[in-house]
Amino acid sequence: TGPMSSECLGNLLRITLSAEYFEDKYLSFSVVDQTGIAWELDEAMASQCGYTVTYSNWSNIEFRASALSCHSRLEKDVFTVTIQIKASHTPDMKNAETHLKSASCHYGPWSPRELVCESNYMEVSVRREVPQTVEDFIQDEPEDWTLAFPEAKTGEASIWQIVFHQPEEKKALLVSDAWSAGYGLNTTDTRVLLRIPYTAVQIQLIEAQGITFSAVRSSTFYKQQWMILVVDTAVACPVDGVDYANKTIIWTVPKYIQPLSAGATSFKDVLVEAGVDLHKLSAKEMASRKYVLSNDLNAITMKIPIGAEGGYYKTSVSSGQYGAKYTIKLFLEHQWEDNKWGLTKHTIIKEIETPFEQVELATINNSNLSARLINVTVGTFLPDVELVNLTIEGATVAVAEAVQHGYLTYEIRYANGSKAYVIQVPFDAPSVKKEYMRADMRAYTLNVTLAFITHPTSETFTVPVITVSTIKDAVLPSARGFCDGRNLQLIITRGNVDQNWLPFISDWHLTPEAAQKYNYNLRDNGTHWAISVPFLSSHVNYEDFHTSGIKASLHLSLKDGITLANRRDFSISCRFSPSELIQCLPNGTVVITAVKLVGIADLDTSLLVLRDRQCKPSLVTEKTATFKFNVNTCGTSRKFNSTTMTYENDVLYFRPGNDTPVYQLKFVCLYTIKQTVDVRYESKKNPPPSIKPGFGALALSLKLFKEKSYSDPYQESEYPVVKYLREALYFEVELLQPEDARLELNLDDCWATNSQRQDSLPQWPILINGCENSEDSYRTVFHEVNYSLRVKFPQHLKRFEVEMFTFVQGTTLLQE
């Protein structure tokens, strides 16, 4: 009922704080005395004054108070306790809410001696209605009291003293000294109380039937009128006595131990009761839970199956591993009669926690392939676990921030209080690894580490989550090939699986640098690869040759960039004209290139010869051998007819010791004997100058100007230049060297690319054969160049204007 509820449990009052209300809040406990003063509790004060603060059932908080606690108000058989709780969201307790709770409990009748073993203190209270004098007192060691008596007499009138009996000494403390040492002493009209924390100096550890007890033997003295009164305030509480066997908790408590039985000679059990969470259980209730309570001659034993009703599991972490411990709060009440005290009531509260047991967590992949959403459920967890952060690709982010990385997390709660966590991530999230598997299958791997914290112990542990989902969505690269007169061409359209695939010819990685070395043309615009390889190249295979041509092929593989596993193979085969291998020059010189066929793997091109085996190749590569000779040498034969001279020879290859060639390439050169050539000649005086093709070094410059006046060019420091679409760009091309007035600069082709490489794709022509591009929506505009102080030779300059544009593919802007 509300944030706090109270319950009377014999000589204890319990106030329970609601976990839902006080969750994630910092708490401060105070006890309010009869004058209204609030005394803030700490551990020392709680154990001295008879208060206990503990957790129950994962995160509920319990406050327990003894009937004879320091600040309780006792009237007849009713005791009242008032507590004040402050709750704040910050550890400095600013803006704290204050809650008051007062509760009263009836307790009685009291036994002559009552012993309480709480979790943080031991308490003994004895009746003082008929105090015993020293002369009449019955004890097992009379010298203890003889030595204590003079110490008591030295005290002032009505001042309490307590004497501790230890094997090596007897020590007397005044009440004020005992209080300063952490002991709790109190008296009512009918009872004398001593409360001892488990950390007290005078505690002795004794054994009974192999079980250890914390024990204190003490006597409390006071003067009342003309009498010196003494009270035996011995107390003992079991420290251990818990064993585990066959998934069962076995709790054993010996009976009638020293010093509780000192001076008594006869004992009789009156009552043995037990329960859970301070609630007594009947024999029928115990049987239904499979509890066993046995009362033997010398000991009381409880057996509880691990996991039984009444206890609960709580999360535990050991060496970073997630696990659980079973916890149950037992209590035992043993009442007996003896010939010294009459009736003694001994209440023992025992919280038992089983050893750590590792728990395997399930990870269930419920990914939605149609929605392209990875959906993973991790659990089941106990209610005291909270997910606090995720580690994604080495970066740790809080749960609230994970959504910015595409990770949505939420909690599923089950009827029994347990819960699981669901992680949802799109398949296309950058942190999801995508890997081509086979055929049209791709694997999507989620690799994330979840970090958890337990409440209230604040232990932490992590759970790695690795799931793999396969989808039929792989688009493999495809290719088309063709050949022109001198090159084999492959154009590969990229798919969605080859981002890390690399092109290889055989085992040779085809990089732009390597392609340039062999005079290959390799272009990659992000969506396509274009490869052009000359017909006579070291990476071209030659399969056969006939009069119809030479069959040449180029084989290209795409390999995984990490494992170098072969992923995709492409090839192009074409027949090239035999004229590509032979040149018959007019002066009788023949240049013939022989190629190595794939069917003769052991052929050494340097050992190829002509019919005259002394004629060897002048140029050799791994796959070709080039001969250059005159038709009248090297065993060349010739034939004549009425119109032509025919010269024949063979390129041959012999294996050592064998005169039969395994390779023979026959070639023929034809020369026309009688050929009439008509030459038209016309004589003219002073023929006009003509332009002849030639070679030479030219120095050119290309500049971008700011205005149409072409007076202010952009400087190097001003690049890159930012322009809006359709804004004018003013270009000027100038011939710098040679400074020859007879020369005129003419522009042939001019084009724009999406990168700094002039051969990259895509391209857009600005000038074609010296003219504007007729397919362009905004035509290039030429500007006249006139003589000026800066322009010495107008014919050496060309100026034109282009409107700013960008490359697009469909509706997508292409960027380098």
C-alpha positions in Angstrom: 0.0 0.0 0.0 1.8 3.1 -1.2 5.6 3.3 -1.3 5.9 1.7 2.2 4.2 -1.1 4.0 4.6 -2.5 7.6 4.3 -5.9 9.2 4.5 -7.1 12.8 6.6 -10.3 13.1 6.9 -11.2 16.8 9.4 -9.0 18.5 10.4 -7.4 15.2 8.7 -4.8 13.1 9.3 -4.9 9.3 8.8 -1.9 6.9 9.1 -2.7 3.2 9.9 -0.1 0.6 8.4 -0.5 -2.8 11.0 -1.2 -5.5 9.0 0.5 -8.2 8.6 3.7 -6.2 12.2 4.0 -4.9 13.9 2.6 -8.0 17.0 4.5 -9.2 16.9 6.7 -6.1 19.5 7.4 -3.4 18.1 6.7 0.1 18.8 8.0 3.6 17.3 6.3 6.7 16.7 8.0 10.0 14.8 6.9 13.2 12.7 9.5 14.9 12.7 9.4 18.8 9.9 10.3 21.2 11.0 14.0 21.1 10.7 14.2 17.3 14.5 14.2 16.6 15.6 12.2 13.6 18.7 10.2 14.0 20.4 9.2 10.7 21.3 5.6 10.5 24.7 4.2 9.5 25.9 0.6 9.8 27.4 1.1 13.3 24.3 2.8 14.7 22.0 0.2 13.2 23.8 -2.8 14.8 24.1 -1.0 18.1 20.5 0.1 18.2 18.7 -2.9 16.8 18.0 -1.9 13.2 18.6 -3.9 10.0 18.4 -2.6 6.4 18.6 -5.3 3.7 17.3 -6.2 0.3 14.7 -8.8 -0.4 13.4 -10.3 -3.7 15.8 -8.6 -6.1 15.3 -4.9 -5.3 12.7 -4.4 -2.5 14.3 -2.8 0.5 13.5 -4.0 4.1 13.9 -2.1 7.3 13.6 -4.2 10.5 13.5 -2.8 14.1 13.7 -4.8 17.4 11.0 -4.2 19.9 13.7 -3.0 22.3 15.5 -0.8 19.7 17.0 2.5 20.9 14.2 4.8 19.7 11.2 2.6 20.0 8.4 3.7 22.4 7.3 0.8 24.6 4.0 1.0 26.4 2.8 -2.1 28.1 3.1 -4.8 25.4 3.0 -2.4 22.4 6.1 -0.9 20.8 6.1 1.9 18.3 8.8 2.8 15.7 8.9 5.9 13.5 11.3 6.1 10.6 12.1 8.9 8.1 13.3 8.1 4.6 14.7 10.7 2.2 14.9 9.8 -1.5 16.8 11.8 -4.1 17.9 11.3 -7.7 21.4 12.5 -6.8 24.0 11.2 -4.3 24.3 14.7 -2.6 20.6 14.2 -1.6 19.6 17.6 -3.0 15.8 18.1 -3.6 15.1 14.9 -1.7 11.6 13.8 -0.9 10.9 13.0 2.7 8.7 10.1 3.7 7.6 9.3 7.3 6.3 5.9 8.5 5.2 5.0 12.0 4.0 1.6 13.0 3.0 -0.1 16.2 3.2 -3.8 17.1 1.9 -5.8 20.0 4.3 -8.4 21.5 3.9 -10.6 24.5 4.1 -12.3 26.8 7.9 -12.0 27.1 10.0 -15.0 28.1 12.4 -14.7 31.1 15.2 -14.8 28.6 15.0 -13.9 24.9 17.8 -14.2 22.4 17.8 -12.8 18.8 20.4 -13.6 16.2 19.9 -10.9 13.5 22.0 -10.5 10.4 24.0 -7.6 11.9 23.8 -8.0 15.6 23.1 -10.4 18.6 20.6 -9.4 21.2 19.8 -10.7 24.7 17.1 -9.4 27.0 16.3 -10.9 30.4 13.5 -10.3 32.9 14.5 -8.2 35.9 11.4 -8.7 38.1 13.3 -10.9 40.5 17.0 -10.0 40.3 19.5 -12.3 41.9 22.0 -11.1 44.4 25.6 -12.2 44.2 25.3 -14.5 47.2 22.4 -16.4 45.8 23.6 -16.5 42.2 24.2 -20.0 40.7 27.1 -20.1 38.2 29.4 -22.6 36.6 32.5 -20.6 37.4 32.1 -18.9 40.8 35.4 -17.1 40.6 34.1 -15.1 37.6 31.5 -13.4 39.9 34.0 -13.1 42.8 36.4 -11.1 40.7 33.6 -9.1 39.1 32.0 -8.1 42.4 34.7 -5.6 43.6 34.6 -4.0 40.1 30.9 -3.4 40.4 31.2 -1.9 43.9 33.6 0.8 42.7 30.9 2.2 40.4 28.8 5.1 41.3 25.2 4.6 42.5 22.8 3.6 39.8 25.5 3.4 37.1 25.4 0.3 35.1 28.5 -1.7 34.4 29.1 -4.7 32.1 31.8 -7.3 32.8 33.0 -9.5 29.9 34.3 -12.9 30.8 37.0 -14.1 28.5 39.5 -16.9 29.0 42.5 -14.5 29.4 40.9 -11.7 31.4 37.8 -10.1 32.9 37.0 -6.7 31.6 34.6 -4.2 33.1 33.1 -1.3 31.2 30.9 1.6 32.4 27.7 2.1 30.4 29.2 5.1 28.7 32.4 3.2 27.7 30.4 0.2 26.5 28.2 2.5 24.4 31.3 4.2 22.9 32.6 0.7 22.1 29.5 0.0 20.0 27.5 -2.1 22.5 23.8 -1.4 23.0 22.5 -1.4 26.5 19.0 -0.6 27.6 16.5 -1.2 30.5 12.8 -1.1 30.8 10.6 -1.5 33.8 10.8 -5.3 33.4 13.8 -6.1 31.2 17.5 -5.6 30.8 19.0 -5.6 27.3 22.4 -6.1 25.8 23.0 -5.8 22.0 26.3 -6.8 20.5 27.5 -6.2 16.9 29.2 -9.1 15.2 32.3 -6.9 14.9 32.6 -6.4 18.7 36.1 -7.0 20.3 34.8 -9.2 23.1 33.2 -11.8 20.8 34.6 -15.3 21.0 34.3 -18.0 18.4 33.4 -21.3 19.9 32.5 -24.7 18.4 29.6 -27.0 19.2 29.2 -30.2 17.3 31.6 -28.9 14.7 29.6 -25.7 14.1 31.0 -22.3 14.9 29.2 -19.8 17.1 29.8 -16.1 17.9 29.5 -15.9 21.6 29.8 -13.3 24.4 29.8 -14.2 28.1 28.9 -11.1 30.1 27.4 -10.0 33.4 25.6 -6.7 33.8 25.7 -5.0 37.3 23.7 -2.1 38.7 22.9 -0.7 42.2 19.3 -0.3 43.3 18.9 1.2 46.7 21.0 -0.9 49.0 21.3 -3.9 46.7 23.9 -4.7 44.0 22.0 -6.5 41.2 23.7 -8.8 38.6 22.2 -10.1 35.3 23.7 -12.9 33.2 23.7 -11.5 29.6 25.4 -14.3 27.7 24.5 -14.7 24.1 25.5 -16.9 21.2 24.6 -17.1 17.5 25.6 -19.7 14.8 28.0 -18.4 12.2 28.0 -21.4 9.9 26.3 -24.8 9.9 25.1 -24.7 6.3 26.0 -27.6 3.9 24.8 -28.5 0.4 24.1 -32.0 -0.9 22.0 -33.4 -3.8 20.7 -29.9 -4.6 19.5 -29.5 -1.1 20.4 -26.9 1.6 21.1 -28.5 5.0 21.1 -26.1 8.0 22.0 -27.5 11.4 21.8 -25.7 14.7 23.1 -27.4 17.9 20.9 -27.1 21.0 21.9 -26.2 24.6 25.3 -24.8 23.8 27.7 -23.1 26.2 27.5 -20.3 27.4 23.7 -20.3 27.0 23.3 -23.4 29.2 25.9 -22.3 31.9 24.6 -23.3 35.4 21.7 -25.4 34.1 21.5 -29.1 34.6 18.1 -30.1 33.1 16.6 -29.1 29.8 13.3 -29.6 28.1 12.2 -28.6 24.6 9.0 -26.5 24.6 8.7 -25.4 21.0 10.6 -25.7 17.7 9.2 -23.6 14.8 10.7 -22.5 11.5 9.7 -20.5 8.5 10.7 -18.2 5.7 11.0 -14.5 5.6 10.1 -14.3 9.3 6.8 -16.1 8.6 6.2 -19.3 10.5 5.2 -22.3 8.4 3.0 -25.1 9.5 4.0 -28.7 9.1 1.5 -29.0 6.1 3.0 -25.9 4.5 6.5 -27.2 4.9 5.6 -30.5 3.4 4.0 -28.8 0.3 7.3 -27.0 -0.2 9.3 -30.2 0.5 11.0 -28.7 3.5 12.1 -31.1 6.2 12.4 -29.9 9.8 13.9 -32.4 12.3 14.4 -32.0 16.0 16.9 -34.5 17.4 18.4 -34.8 20.8 21.3 -32.5 20.3 20.4 -30.4 17.1 17.7 -29.0 15.0 18.1 -29.5 11.2 16.3 -27.9 8.2 16.5 -29.3 4.7 15.4 -27.0 1.8 15.5 -28.1 -1.9 17.5 -25.5 -3.9 14.9 -23.6 -5.9 12.0 -24.3 -3.6 9.2 -21.9 -3.0 10.0 -19.2 -0.4 13.5 -18.5 -1.8 14.5 -16.7 -5.0 17.3 -16.7 -7.5 19.4 -13.5 -7.8 22.0 -12.7 -10.4 25.7 -13.3 -9.5 28.8 -12.6 -11.5 32.0 -14.6 -11.1 35.2 -13.8 -13.2 33.0 -11.9 -15.5 30.6 -14.8 -16.1 26.9 -14.5 -15.7 25.3 -16.9 -13.2 22.9 -17.1 -10.3 22.6 -17.9 -6.6 19.6 -19.2 -4.8 18.8 -17.1 -1.7 16.4 -18.0 1.1 15.8 -16.2 4.4 15.1 -18.8 7.0 14.4 -18.3 10.6 14.3 -20.7 13.5 12.6 -20.3 16.9 13.6 -22.7 19.7 12.0 -22.4 23.1 13.3 -24.6 26.0 13.0 -24.7 29.8 15.9 -25.3 32.1 16.3 -25.2 35.9 18.2 -21.9 35.8 16.2 -19.5 33.6 12.9 -21.3 33.2 11.8 -20.5 29.7 14.3 -19.3 27.0 13.3 -18.2 23.6 16.1 -18.3 20.9 15.2 -16.7 17.5 17.8 -17.1 14.7 17.4 -15.3 11.4 19.6 -16.9 8.7 19.9 -15.7 5.1 21.4 -18.6 3.1 22.9 -18.1 -0.3 24.0 -21.1 -2.4 27.3 -21.1 -4.3 27.6 -19.5 -7.7 26.3 -21.5 -10.6 27.0 -20.4 -14.2 23.9 -19.9 -16.4 24.0 -20.3 -20.1 22.1 -17.5 -21.9 20.1 -18.2 -25.0 20.4 -16.1 -28.1 17.5 -16.5 -30.5 17.7 -15.1 -34.1 14.2 -14.1 -35.2 15.3 -12.0 -38.1 12.7 -10.7 -40.5 14.1 -11.3 -44.0 11.4 -9.6 -45.9 11.7 -6.5 -43.8 15.5 -6.8 -43.9 15.7 -6.5 -40.1 17.9 -8.5 -37.8 15.9 -9.3 -34.7 17.8 -11.1 -31.8 16.4 -12.0 -28.4 18.9 -12.4 -25.6 17.9 -14.0 -22.3 16.3 -15.0 -20.1 17.5 -12.7 -17.2 16.4 -12.3 -13.7 14.7 -9.0 -12.8 17.8 -7.6 -11.1 19.7 -7.2 -14.4 19.7 -4.1 -16.6 21.2 -3.5 -20.0 23.4 -0.4 -19.9 25.5 -0.2 -23.1 26.5 -1.9 -26.3 29.9 -2.2 -27.9 29.6 -1.8 -31.7 32.8 -2.1 -33.8 34.9 -1.3 -30.8 32.9 1.7 -29.7 30.9 1.6 -26.5 27.6 3.5 -26.6 24.8 3.8 -24.1 21.5 2.1 -24.8 19.8 5.5 -25.5 22.5 6.4 -28.0 22.6 3.1 -29.8 19.6 4.1 -32.0 21.9 6.6 -33.7 23.9 3.6 -34.9 20.8 1.8 -36.1 20.3 -0.4 -33.0 16.9 -0.5 -31.3 16.8 -2.2 -27.9 13.8 -3.0 -25.8 12.8 -5.2 -22.9 10.4 -8.1 -22.7 9.0 -8.9 -19.3 7.5 -12.3 -18.4 4.8 -13.3 -15.9 7.3 -14.8 -13.5 9.3 -11.5 -13.3 12.1 -12.6 -15.6 12.9 -10.7 -18.7 14.8 -10.8 -22.0 16.2 -8.1 -24.3 15.6 -7.7 -28.0 18.1 -6.1 -30.3 16.9 -4.9 -33.8 19.3 -3.8 -36.5 18.7 -3.2 -40.2 20.6 -5.6 -42.5 22.1 -2.6 -44.2 23.5 -1.0 -41.0 27.2 -0.2 -41.6 28.3 -2.3 -38.6 26.6 -5.5 -40.0 29.2 -7.5 -41.9 28.1 -8.6 -45.3 29.8 -11.6 -46.9 29.1 -13.4 -50.2 28.5 -17.1 -49.6 27.6 -18.9 -52.8 25.3 -18.6 -55.8 22.9 -15.8 -54.9 23.4 -16.0 -51.1 24.8 -13.4 -48.8 25.6 -13.8 -45.1 24.9 -10.9 -42.7 26.8 -11.1 -39.5 25.8 -9.1 -36.4 28.6 -8.9 -33.8 27.8 -6.7 -30.8 28.7 -7.0 -27.1 26.0 -6.2 -24.5 27.0 -4.9 -21.1 24.8 -5.4 -18.1 24.7 -4.3 -14.4 23.0 -6.1 -11.5 21.0 -4.3 -8.8 21.6 -3.6 -6.1 25.1 -5.2 -6.1 26.3 -3.2 -9.1 28.2 -6.2 -10.5 28.8 -6.0 -14.3 29.1 -8.6 -17.0 29.1 -8.7 -20.8 27.3 -11.0 -23.3 28.8 -11.2 -26.8 26.0 -11.6 -29.5 27.1 -13.0 -32.8 24.4 -14.1 -35.3 24.5 -14.9 -38.9 21.5 -14.6 -41.3 21.6 -15.7 -44.9 19.5 -14.0 -47.7 19.1 -14.6 -51.4 20.0 -11.1 -52.4 23.4 -11.4 -53.9 23.9 -9.6 -57.2 27.1 -11.0 -58.8 29.2 -8.9 -61.2 28.6 -9.5 -64.9 30.7 -8.8 -67.9 30.5 -8.2 -71.6 33.5 -8.4 -73.9 34.5 -7.4 -77.4 37.6 -6.9 -79.5 38.7 -4.0 -81.8 41.4 -4.3 -84.3 44.3 -4.5 -81.8 42.8 -5.0 -78.2 40.7 -7.3 -76.1 38.1 -5.4 -74.0 36.2 -6.5 -70.9 33.6 -4.3 -69.3 32.5 -5.6 -65.9 29.3 -4.4 -64.2 29.7 -4.5 -60.5 27.2 -6.2 -58.2 26.5 -5.8 -54.5 29.0 -8.4 -53.2 32.3 -7.3 -54.8 33.2 -4.2 -52.8 36.3 -6.0 -51.6 37.0 -8.1 -54.7 40.1 -7.5 -56.7 40.8 -8.1 -60.4 43.5 -10.7 -61.2 44.9 -12.0 -64.5 46.2 -15.4 -63.6 47.9 -14.7 -60.3 48.8 -11.2 -61.2 47.0 -8.4 -59.3 45.7 -5.9 -61.9 46.3 -2.5 -60.2 46.3 0.8 -62.0 50.0 1.0 -61.6 50.6 -2.5 -62.9 48.3 -1.9 -65.9 50.2 1.3 -66.8 53.5 -0.6 -66.7 52.2 -3.1 -69.4 50.4 -0.4 -71.4 47.0 -1.8 -70.4 44.0 0.5 -69.8 42.2 -0.1 -66.5 39.3 2.2 -65.4 37.0 1.9 -62.4 34.2 4.4 -61.9 32.6 2.6 -58.9 29.9 0.9 -60.9 32.0 -0.6 -63.8 35.5 -1.9 -64.4 36.8 -1.4 -68.0 39.9 -3.3 -69.0 41.6 -3.1 -72.4 44.6 -5.3 -73.2 46.6 -5.2 -76.5 46.5 -8.3 -78.6 50.2 -8.9 -78.3 50.6 -8.9 -74.5 52.2 -11.2 -72.0 48.9 -11.9 -70.3 47.0 -12.9 -73.4 46.7 -16.6 -74.2 47.0 -17.8 -77.9 45.0 -20.9 -78.5 45.5 -21.6 -82.2 46.1 -19.9 -85.6 44.7 -20.5 -89.0 44.6 -18.5 -92.2 41.4 -17.1 -90.8 43.2 -15.6 -87.9 44.8 -16.1 -84.5 42.5 -17.0 -81.7 43.5 -15.0 -78.6 41.8 -15.0 -75.2 42.0 -13.0 -72.0 41.0 -14.5 -68.7 40.2 -12.3 -65.7 39.3 -13.4 -62.1 37.8 -11.5 -59.3 39.2 -12.6 -55.9 38.3 -11.9 -52.3 40.4 -9.1 -51.1 41.1 -10.8 -47.7 41.2 -14.5 -48.4 42.2 -14.3 -52.1 39.6 -17.0 -52.7 38.4 -17.1 -56.4 34.9 -15.5 -56.6 34.2 -14.9 -60.3 35.8 -15.7 -63.7 35.4 -13.9 -67.0 37.0 -14.4 -70.3 36.9 -12.9 -73.8 38.2 -14.7 -77.0 38.6 -13.2 -80.4 40.2 -14.0 -83.7 42.7 -11.4 -84.9 43.9 -11.0 -88.5 47.2 -12.7 -89.3 48.4 -9.4 -90.6 48.9 -8.4 -87.0 51.8 -10.8 -86.9 53.6 -10.0 -90.1 55.0 -7.0 -91.9 56.3 -7.3 -95.5 58.2 -4.1 -96.2 58.8 -2.8 -99.7 62.6 -3.0 -99.2 62.4 -6.8 -98.8 62.5 -6.8 -95.0 60.2 -9.1 -93.2 59.1 -8.7 -89.5 57.3 -11.7 -88.2 56.0 -12.3 -84.6 55.5 -15.9 -83.5 53.2 -16.5 -80.5 53.3 -19.3 -78.0 50.3 -21.6 -78.0 48.6 -22.7 -74.8 48.9 -26.3 -76.0 52.7 -26.3 -75.9 53.3 -25.3 -72.3 57.0 -26.1 -72.3 57.8 -24.0 -75.4 60.7 -21.6 -74.9 60.2 -18.6 -77.2 63.9 -17.8 -77.2 64.6 -21.2 -79.0 62.3 -20.5 -81.9 64.1 -20.4 -85.3 63.5 -20.0 -89.0 64.2 -22.6 -91.6 67.8 -21.6 -91.3 68.3 -22.4 -87.6 71.0 -19.8 -87.4 68.3 -17.2 -87.7 67.1 -16.5 -84.2 64.6 -14.0 -82.8 65.7 -10.4 -82.3 63.1 -9.7 -79.6 61.8 -12.3 -77.1 59.0 -12.2 -74.4 57.5 -15.0 -72.4 54.8 -15.6 -75.1 56.2 -14.0 -78.3 59.4 -14.0 -80.5 60.0 -11.4 -83.2 62.2 -12.0 -86.2 63.5 -9.3 -88.6 65.3 -10.5 -91.7 65.6 -10.0 -95.5 63.6 -12.1 -97.9 66.9 -13.3 -99.4 68.1 -14.9 -96.1 67.2 -17.4 -93.4 66.2 -20.1 -95.9 63.4 -18.1 -97.4 62.0 -19.7 -100.5 60.5 -17.7 -103.4 58.2 -18.4 -106.3 57.3 -16.3 -109.3 54.4 -16.0 -111.6 53.4 -13.5 -114.1 52.3 -10.9 -111.6 53.7 -11.7 -108.1 56.8 -12.8 -106.3 56.0 -15.1 -103.3 58.4 -15.5 -100.3 57.8 -18.2 -97.8 59.4 -19.3 -94.5 58.5 -21.0 -91.3 59.0 -20.3 -87.6 59.9 -23.6 -86.0 60.4 -25.1 -82.5 62.4 -28.3 -81.9 62.7 -30.2 -78.7 66.2 -31.2 -77.9 67.3 -34.3 -79.7 64.4 -34.3 -82.1 64.4 -33.0 -85.7 60.7 -33.0 -86.0 59.3 -29.6 -85.1 56.5 -29.5 -82.5 55.6 -25.9 -83.6 55.4 -24.6 -87.1 54.2 -21.2 -88.2 54.2 -20.7 -92.0 54.1 -17.2 -93.3 54.1 -15.7 -96.9 54.9 -12.3 -98.3 53.6 -11.3 -101.8 55.2 -8.6 -103.9 53.6 -7.4 -107.2 56.0 -7.6 -110.1 54.3 -5.4 -112.7 52.3 -2.7 -111.2 51.4 0.5 -112.9 50.8 3.6 -110.7 49.2 6.7 -112.1 50.7 9.8 -110.7 49.0 13.1 -111.4 51.4 16.0 -111.5 50.5 19.7 -111.9 53.1 22.4 -111.8 52.1 25.6 -110.2 54.1 28.6 -109.3 54.6 29.6 -105.8 52.4 26.8 -104.3 50.6 27.8 -101.1 52.0 26.5 -97.8 50.6 23.2 -96.7 50.2 21.6 -93.3 52.0 18.4 -92.8 51.7 16.1 -89.8 54.8 16.1 -87.6 56.0 15.6 -84.0 57.5 18.1 -81.6 57.2 19.5 -78.1 54.4 22.0 -77.3 53.9 23.8 -74.0 50.2 24.5 -73.3 48.3 26.0 -70.4 44.6 25.8 -69.4 43.3 28.5 -67.1 39.9 29.3 -65.5 39.0 33.0 -65.3 36.6 34.8 -63.0 34.9 37.0 -65.6 34.1 37.2 -69.2 36.8 39.9 -69.6 39.5 37.2 -69.1 41.5 39.6 -67.1 41.6 37.9 -63.7 42.4 34.1 -63.6 42.0 32.0 -60.5 45.2 31.5 -58.6 46.4 28.1 -57.4 45.6 29.0 -53.8 41.9 29.6 -54.7 41.3 26.0 -55.8 39.0 24.2 -55.5 36.6 26.7 -57.0 33.0 26.5 -55.8 30.3 27.3 -58.4 26.5 26.9 -58.6 24.7 24.9 -61.3 24.5 26.8 -64.6 26.9 29.5 -63.4 29.4 30.4 -66.2 32.9 29.0 -66.3 35.4 30.9 -68.5 38.3 28.8 -69.9 41.3 29.9 -71.8 43.8 27.5 -73.6 47.1 29.0 -74.6 50.1 27.8 -76.7 53.1 28.9 -74.7 55.9 27.3 -76.7 57.1 27.6 -79.4 56.4 31.3 -80.0 56.0 31.1 -83.7 53.6 33.5 -85.4 53.0 31.0 -88.2 51.4 28.5 -85.8 47.7 28.5 -84.9 46.1 26.7 -82.0 43.1 24.6 -82.8 41.1 22.6 -80.2 40.0 19.2 -81.3 38.3 17.3 -78.4 37.6 18.6 -74.9 35.7 16.6 -72.2 34.9 16.7 -68.5 35.3 13.8 -66.0 34.2 13.1 -62.5 37.8 12.9 -61.2 41.3 14.2 -61.9 42.0 11.3 -64.1 41.4 12.2 -67.8 40.5 8.6 -68.7 38.0 8.0 -65.8 34.3 7.4 -66.3 31.8 8.9 -66.7 32.8 11.5 -69.3 30.9 14.4 -71.0 32.2 16.0 -74.2 32.4 19.8 -74.3 34.0 20.1 -77.7 33.8 17.5 -80.5 36.2 18.0 -83.5 36.6 21.6 -82.5 32.8 22.2 -82.3 30.3 22.5 -79.5 28.5 19.3 -78.4 25.2 19.2 -80.3 23.6 16.9 -77.6 24.4 19.4 -74.8 21.3 21.3 -73.5 23.6 24.3 -72.8 26.0 24.8 -75.7 29.6 25.8 -75.3 30.1 29.5 -76.3 33.4 30.6 -78.0 34.8 34.0 -77.3 37.0 36.0 -79.8 40.6 36.7 -78.8 42.1 40.1 -79.7 45.6 41.5 -79.5 46.4 43.1 -76.2 49.3 43.8 -73.9 48.9 40.3 -72.5 48.1 38.6 -75.8 51.0 38.8 -78.3 49.7 36.1 -80.6 45.9 35.9 -80.7 46.1 32.9 -82.9 47.8 31.0 -80.0 44.7 31.3 -77.7 41.3 29.8 -77.6 38.6 31.0 -75.2 35.2 29.4 -74.5 32.4 29.5 -71.9 30.7 26.5 -70.3 27.8 26.5 -67.8 28.4 24.6 -64.5 26.9 21.1 -64.4 27.3 17.9 -62.4 27.2 14.1 -63.1 24.1 12.2 -62.2 23.0 8.6 -62.5 19.3 8.4 -62.6 18.3 10.8 -59.8 21.5 10.2 -57.8 24.3 12.7 -57.7 27.6 11.2 -58.5 30.6 12.3 -56.4 34.2 11.4 -56.6 
